[in-house]
Amino acid sequence: MVSESQVPEEPPFHIFNKRQKWNLVAIIGAAGLFSGLSSNIYFPALDAITEDLNVSTGQVSLTITSYLIIQGISPLFWGPLSDTLGRRVVYVGSFSVYILANIALSFSPNFAVLLVFRGLQSAGSASTVSIGNGVIQDIATPLERGAFIGFYQAIRNFSIAVGPVLGGILGNFLGFRSIFIFLTIISGVVLLVIIVFLPETLRAIAGNGTKRLTGIHRPIIHQFKEPEYMEDPESSTQTPKVTAETFLGPLKMLLEKDILVTLIFGGMVYTVWSMVVASTTDLFDRRFDLNELTLGLAFLPNGLGTIAGSTIAGKMMTRDFVRYEKRYLELYPDAPPPSKTRKSLSPDFPIEHARLRHIPWMTGSFVVATGLFGFTVLPAWIVLPLVLQFLIAATSNAVFAINTTLVSDLYPGSGAGSTAVNNLVRCSMAAIGVAFVDRLIALVGPAMAFSGLALLVVVLSVLVAVEWTWGMQWRGEREGRREVLAEKSMS
């Protein structure tokens, strides 16, 4: 008979302690700044670009639409690559593209160059979001995931707060091209931090963090001092081959009913929020006669709202997970704790309810704030629309944090790929919305435009109820199919 003391202790999900994990999230958060920063730092300079390049407002708006489209598509290339080849190599590749695009944009002799390299800039920066979510899935248990994703999104959203302010200052005093010089410098610094400090985390390569890293996967800091817990793997690690399935695999998530309804609802909220932000320059410039500097400051409430919403949502998700885990273990005392699972969550555990618990009041607040926003954009009323922009940003980004975490929970093992699909849906929908928002406002006015958008969110809120009611059933069916396929492959 073997005593309990002789039973080998199960290794931890990841060897990193809390502080090390938070440090990693801080690094990938800094890397993730550039997707939002590159988009938002640009808004206050729109009028300056139209004058400098002698183009129309509609043409400059096309650079926003194209940025969103590529922002949605490019992670489908980078994300699956990072799930296959590793996080570090894709970080280095995507940042290299981003830096080269910014160098070209800092010259921008005409609109064609601006349009093409804005697209390339988006291709380089958008992937950092999905790769970062992949890192979090590599190192975090389901219990930790909500707080990490909320914090990660809050760091990234810091760029939304300061981006327009920086864009206004740089554009006002040094011209719009100085924006891209600034982005080149700070992205180079972040790339250096990644190369020096960020270890490979992809579990197929690094395991739970104890496998000794080599080549591109090894950070420079390990050349001087390697952690004592690292050891050579029992067998050589073979890098999986990149095939067509590598890139098509994540798209199969769209065939899963629970994931699809979650993505469509989140995409609609993202679209409406993007339309509010994209229309701010024109609405505020016409009604409040702001220069580039003060226009940049007008975006600050939106940015602060994104940070507040993400942070609050992260804390709520951790608390709700603990609450639902406690109830679950009371019903199934012999079941392993969901917070320590290494694979998919048990079909019996109501992760959908744990994550979506606060969505109704968040969505309701978002709808009310959006509906009122159009009525407040009147001369001398600038404080009220700024307050509403804070509320719109806070509630929408709380929804995004929950949405991203839930999709990661529903499809574990493909962190970057799942985020890439999430980006595809959000950004494709947002690109369409942003392309038509100015025409919509010109046609019916801001009051009717934003009231109609708020009503559209109310209609699509039924998808949350659908996921709450049938999500567990659909997830259980998917797990059943996976088990059947696994048995067939072993026989």
Secondary structure, 3 states (H helix, E strand, C coil): CCCHHHCCCCCCCCCCCHHHHHHHHHHHHHHHHHHHHHHHCCHHHHHHHHHHCCCCHHHHHHHHHHHHHHHHHCHHHHHHHHHHHCHHHHHHHHHHHHHHHHHHHCCCCCHHHHHHHHHHHHHHHCHHHHHHHHHHHHHCCHHHHHHHHHHHHHHHHHHHHHHHHHHHHHHHHHCCHHHHHHHHHHHHHHHHHHHHHCCCCCHHHHCCCCECCCHHHCCCHHHHCCCCCCECCCCCCCCCCCCHHHHHHHHHHHHCHHHHHHHHHHHHHHHHHHHHHHHHHHHHHHHHCCCHHHHHHHCHHHHHHHHHHHHHHHHHHHHHHHHHHHHHHHHCCCCCCHHHCCCCCCCCCCHHHHHHCCHHHHHHHHHHHHHHHHHHCCCCCCHHHHHHHHHHHHHHHHHHHHHHHHHHHHCCCCHHHHHHHHHHHHHHHHHHHHHHHHHHHHHHHHHHHHHHHHHHHHHHCHHHHHHHHHHHHHHHHHHHHHHHHHHHHHC
